[in-house]
Amino acid sequence: MGEGAQFSESYADSGIQIEGFSENVHNWTKRSIFWDLPYWQHQLLRHNLDVMHIEKNCCENIINTVMDVPGKSKDNVNARLDIEELCARDELHLRTRSNGSSYKPKAKFALSVQQKKSFCEWLVGLSLPDGYCSNFNNKVDSSMMKLQNMKSHDYHVFLETLLPIAFSALPDDVLEPLVALGEFFRNLCANVLREDLLMDMHSKIPLILCKLETIFPPAFWNIMEHLPVHLAQEAYLGGPVHYRWMYPFERFFHWLKQKAKNKAQPESSMVMAYLIFEIKTFGSHYFDPKLPAMMSTIPRNEVQRETCTPFTFDIFNSKGSPFGRARKRHLTPAEYNAVHLHVLLNCREVQPYVQ
């Protein structure tokens, strides 16, 4: 039995009549061939929504709309005309100047020019751990005051970690649902999931999206902003999302594309490169670990295990090594005070005096 027939029977029993839909006639033009499988109607999880692309697209729309990026913001002239027709939000209706031209009044969910400038300066000076995400210094276009060339993982880090600080200048009624959306994705992408937390997330995500619907214009909403409603239930049925999202496959496809050296026969190049890689990988297990091989590569930032002087404070005995070109400079008073405070708060010998 197809989805259309099931849908029709369920509503026929309830006595509800839908325009353009009856038992034999409806607007659907395709029936999935998976319904021909004998077990498909008993499947609990018939779809696997990709959390990576959903999170990326949602975060991208939020950033472009809050930053009011020309050509990418969902808050354009057509969106304001839709608001005049569909919504009773007079503060977002188009205004007319004395010369007859129209303009958009500033929305409460958009940052001002000075706030966007401060946001870009903060993001340029942001320092994150090595391997945590991309260098946001290369993602900021300070002249146009926008973000560019961001990858899916950059949006992942921004939405779940940086958004509460980056958009802290927004009003509380705008920032609160945005932070709640980031918290939803952070809990969804956790390594360990709890059933009670997933059910709580499943009940709260419609409320979060409804709050955002009262803030952003109707043009902001498409199918991608609707899909988070189903993610908590899918995680309940399918398990943690890092076994089902596209990150490992995208990385593997990128690796394969790099192996297509012969443009006339790219498939053969990929197959041959993969076979060579497999042979080298399995062969590396039989070599001496001290010899350079696939399984004995040196990390990018190798930590040097040097012996430390025992006659120093505990905080200076931590292992580590510098990287990059060596250079000398004097610390500013603010940097010196920050270093001084870090030593005082983290030095074990000083803790009795702090308490």
QUIBEL-V98474 format. One record per run of one state. SS is the DSSP state (helix for helix, strand for strand, loop for the rest). FROM is the first residue (numbers start at 1). LEN is the number of residues. If there is no record, write none. Layout:
[[SS;FROM;LEN] [SS;FROM;LEN]]
This chain:
[[loop;1;2] [helix;3;12] [loop;15;18] [helix;33;4] [loop;37;3] [helix;40;3] [loop;43;8] [helix;51;16] [loop;67;10] [helix;77;10] [loop;87;3] [helix;90;3] [loop;93;2] [strand;95;2] [loop;97;5] [strand;102;2] [loop;104;9] [helix;113;12] [loop;125;11] [helix;136;3] [loop;139;1] [strand;140;2] [loop;142;4] [strand;146;2] [loop;148;4] [helix;152;15] [loop;167;5] [helix;172;17] [loop;189;6] [helix;195;19] [loop;214;4] [helix;218;3] [loop;221;2] [helix;223;4] [loop;227;1] [helix;228;11] [loop;239;2] [helix;241;3] [loop;244;3] [helix;247;12] [loop;259;4] [helix;263;22] [loop;285;9] [helix;294;3] [loop;297;17] [helix;314;4] [loop;318;15] [helix;333;14] [loop;347;1] [helix;348;7] [loop;355;1]]
